[in-house]
Amino acid sequence: MPTELVVSLARNALFTVILVAGPMLAAGLITGLAVSVLQATTQVNEQTMSFVPKIVAIFLSAMVFGPWMIGVMTQFASEMLGSLTMFIR
């Protein structure tokens, strides 16, 4: 298997991981920032107050972006398997 193909597959895999995880990470980041600002202004430092909203935001973003994420992963898998099948023959 050529080195260029392996590097290309690894690059595409990393790009797909970043692309798929991006919406959930962004939702968690924005929610965590908002909760931190709220905690700093009210001086209420409760651990569950920062954890539960992030979990809810990540779950909701997974529900909203789920079909798109599955489509991206399916497209990547079919491209990867398609590029590997030419070496099996």
C-alpha positions in Angstrom: 0.0 0.0 0.0 1.5 3.3 -1.0 2.5 5.8 1.7 0.6 8.6 0.0 -2.6 6.6 0.3 -2.1 5.9 4.0 -1.3 9.6 4.7 -4.4 10.6 2.7 -6.7 8.2 4.6 -5.3 9.4 7.9 -5.8 13.1 6.9 -9.3 12.4 5.8 -10.1 10.4 8.9 -8.9 13.3 11.2 -10.8 15.8 9.2 -14.0 13.7 9.4 -13.6 13.3 13.2 -13.2 17.1 13.6 -16.1 17.8 11.3 -18.4 15.3 13.1 -17.5 16.2 16.6 -17.5 20.0 16.0 -21.2 20.7 16.6 -21.3 18.9 19.9 -18.0 20.4 21.1 -19.2 23.9 20.1 -22.5 23.4 22.0 -20.7 22.2 25.1 -18.2 25.1 24.8 -20.9 27.8 24.4 -23.0 26.3 27.2 -20.0 26.0 29.5 -19.0 29.6 28.9 -22.6 30.9 29.5 -22.8 28.9 32.7 -19.4 30.1 33.9 -20.4 33.7 33.3 -23.6 33.1 35.2 -21.8 31.5 38.1 -19.2 34.3 38.2 -21.9 37.0 38.4 -24.1 35.2 41.0 -21.1 33.7 42.9 -22.9 30.3 43.0 -20.2 27.6 42.4 -22.3 24.4 42.2 -20.6 21.6 40.3 -23.9 20.2 38.9 -24.9 23.6 37.7 -22.1 23.5 35.2 -22.3 19.8 34.3 -26.0 19.2 33.6 -26.6 22.1 31.1 -23.5 20.9 29.1 -24.8 17.4 29.0 -28.3 18.6 27.9 -26.7 20.9 25.2 -24.5 18.1 23.8 -27.5 15.7 23.8 -29.7 18.2 21.9 -26.9 19.0 19.4 -26.5 15.2 18.8 -30.2 14.9 18.2 -30.3 17.9 15.8 -27.0 17.1 13.9 -27.3 13.3 14.2 -28.6 12.6 10.6 -25.9 14.9 9.1 -23.2 13.3 11.2 -24.2 9.8 10.1 -24.2 11.0 6.5 -20.7 12.4 6.8 -19.4 9.2 8.4 -21.2 7.0 5.9 -19.7 9.0 3.0 -16.2 8.7 4.6 -16.5 5.0 5.1 -17.7 4.4 1.5 -14.8 6.5 0.2 -12.3 4.7 2.4 -13.5 1.2 1.5 -13.7 2.2 -2.2 -10.0 3.3 -2.1 -9.0 0.1 -0.4 -10.8 -2.2 -2.7 -8.5 -1.4 -5.6 -5.6 -3.0 -3.6 -7.5 -6.2 -3.0 -7.9 -7.1 -6.6 
